[in-house]
Amino acid sequence: MTLDQFRKLAEIWGGDIDRWPAATQAAARDMAAGGEAGRILAEQLRLDRLFSVAPDVSDDRAGRIGFAVLQRLAKADRNPPWFRRLLRPASFVPAAGLACSAMVGLWLAGELPYLQQQEALSVVSMVFDGSAVTLWGVQ
Amino acid sequence: MNEDLSDEALMAAVAARQQQAFRILMGRHMQRAVRVAQRVVRDSAEADDIGQDAFLRVWSHAASFDPDIARFTTWLYRIVLNLAFDRTRRRPLAPIDEASDISAPDPEPVERLIADEERRALEQAMAGLSERQRGAIALFHMEGLSGEEAARAMNLSAKAFESLLARARATLREHVEKIQNPRRYA
């Protein structure tokens, strides 16, 4: 390993040879004993320390954020999206009731004898007076 | 719920909708998620939002986590970085956070002055990096990930991460030196 190669690696990976690619570490350690290589490492270590400074995130702040997450989860549970609400068992009751009524109606229509009697028609006419029904409502 | 369980075991419980496991995971990793987000977006309020969104994604996508492919932290970093990159793309001009938001150990007063100066220089210099370069610096230097782990978290090849880190360090170094020695660069 030449000094230039050593410098280039130090500029990429910093001043801690243990963090360099494994294949380069042994040769780098041999070279690090020299004065110039040692100076390069010291300079990079100074930058490493600076670059590793982290923004402050206190326990309290992290706790508040975590609490906000749990609140959002609880809210999402209370107000699920419409497609989830549709898939709930309770939401099937009206549709199932309607379907059952329709099936009973169809079954009755098929099973009962069809008798076109004048009296029966007159009862229907009395209930649904066609002349009294317009587009705008019952007169 | 046993608090000594590994992250991966906790994730299996989260996938089974056990909220206690989820709380433990948040307690362990919320700080690092917000820290990385803040380093990339350079805004504490946005970093908080990203922390929330990241863990909501952990909850809703828990079933898709595969411990054979990645460690939980790698997966979490990837979620956080994707959210942070999305936000910086939508908001090209990011505000610079106050240097007081940076954690400091407790050095001697004179050393602290120098350290504060350096930290301010770092914050200003960070503004000169792309969001991906800030991500690389955050993972490799701040979080102490190896090059391979950081590359996986950023969904990059080892070579691509190496060149990203090299550019980030070179740019940062140049900016820090410019800020600290303005006369030399005038």
Interface residues (C-beta under 8 A of the other chain):
Chain A: E11 I12 W13 G14 R19 P21 L47 D48 L50 F51 S52 V53 A54 P55 D56 V57 D59 R61 A62 G63 R64 I65 G66 A68 V69 L70 R72 L73
Chain B: Q19 R23 M26 G27 M30 Q31 V34 R35 Q38 R39 S44 A47 D48 G51 Q52 F55 L56 W59 D97 D101 I102 S103 E118 R119 A121 L122 I137 H141 M142 G144 S146 G147 E162 L165 A166 R169 A170 L172 R173 V176
